[in-house]
């Protein structure tokens, strides 16, 4: 099933990045809101900031977000020393393909990590990358309608 991620994990911190490196992954594309930072916060939690700094030593990393607000994307770019791309229109794979081509990395050497099967996982699958679905970084504090939608999405990918 095209919506089923290669790995379905609880947290970014459950990902075995050494294993990904050993199978040829050289680029990590993260979703932004609810994946590496609380939605629309514009700030990385300290533990995520530390993880990203470690990963930069081993991988090319970038953020690919559907957020269309240029002011917000610019704010995140200002606190990031890697590429932050907004208005990606995921699951459309065009922006991801263009970025990977610009850095001369093949999709098969890429992993896409995000919190949504219908955008992040699908976009990753459409470009031919490995995919990892993680729970929202703020799942404990999300409102009930958002948690319900996430539950429905995960119900679909179990089949």
N, C-alpha and C positions, 0 to 999 in steps of 0.2 A: 504494500500500500504506500502510495507516494507521500502521505501525511505522517507515516510512522518514522520516527527518528531512528538513527542508528543506535543512539544511546538515550535513555530516558532516566534522568537523574534528579535528585532532590535539589542539589545546590551546585554552584560553580566550583565549590571546594571538594566536590565528589569526583571531579573530572581527573582522569589519569593522564596528565599532559605528557609524561614521559612515554607512556604507551603510544600516544598520538604521534609523538616525534619519531618513535621507532617504526611506525608504519608509513612514514614519509610525509607527514603533515608538516608544512612549513609556514602556513598562514592561518590565523584564527580571526574570524569575523564575528564580532559580538553584536547582538541587538543592544539598544541603549536602555530605554525606560523599562523598569521592572526586571531587567536582566543584570546590568552592572551598576545601576543606581536606582534609587526610588523614583517612581514616575514623576517627571517634570521638576525634580529637585535641583538638577544642575550640579550635584555634588556626589562624588564617589564615597561610599563608606570606606573607612580606613583599611579594613581587611581586603576590600576589593582593590583599592589603590596599590596595596602591597603586592597582591597577586598579579596585577597588570604589569607592575615594574619588574617582577621576576620573569614573567612571560616574554617581555620585550627582549630579554637576553637570548631566548631560544627560537622565537617565532616573529614573523611580521604580524602585527596585530592592527586591527582597525575596528571602528564601530560603524555599523550600517543601520540607520534608523529611518522609520517612516515619519518621524516628526517633521512637520513642514515649517515650523517657526524658526526662521533664520537666526533671530536674536538668541534663541535658546541653544541652537546648534553651535553658534559662535561662542557662547558662554562655555559650553562643554569643550569645544576645541581649545579654548584658552587655557583650560586646566589639564589638557591631554597632550602628550608629546608623541602622538600617533594620529593618523588620519581619522577624522570624524565626518561621516557623510550623512546628511539629512535628506528628507524628501525622497527616500529610496523607492517608494511605491511597491514594497514587497507584498505579495509574492512574485511580482514581476522581476525576473532575474537580470534585467538589463544593467542596472547600476552595479550590481555585484560583478557581473561579467566584465564590464568596462574597467572597474577598479582592478580586478585581478590581471587583466591584460596590461594595464598601465604599470603594474609592478612585476610583470613577467612571471606570474605564478599560475600554474594550472589548477583548475577546480579540483582535480583529484588529489591535490596536495593541500587542500583547504578543508577546514571544519567551520561550520556555521553554528553558533551557539545562541539560543534565544529561549524565550518563555512562551511562544505562541506557535502551535503547529500549523495554523492556517496562513501564517506570514513567514516566520523565520525558517521553520522546517521545510515548508513547501519551496521557498526560494532557494534554499540550499540544495534540495533534491533536484530542482530544475536546472541548476548549473552543474550538477554532478559532484557536489562536495559531500563530505561526511556531515552528519547533523547530530546535534545534541540538544535535547529539550531539557530545560531546567525549570523548576518552580520559580514563581515570582520572588524576587529578593525581599518583597514586603508582603508575602502571602498572609502573614499573621494579622496584618492591619488593613487588608483590603476590604472594601465594602462587600456586602452579601451578593448584589447582582454581578459584580466582577468575579467573585469566587465561583458563582454558579456557572458563568460562561466558561471559565477555565475548566471546571469539572466536566462540562459537556464536551469541550474540545478533547479532553483526555479520554473520555468515554469513547469517542469516535476512533481514536488511534489505537485503542486496545483490540479492536476487531481485526 
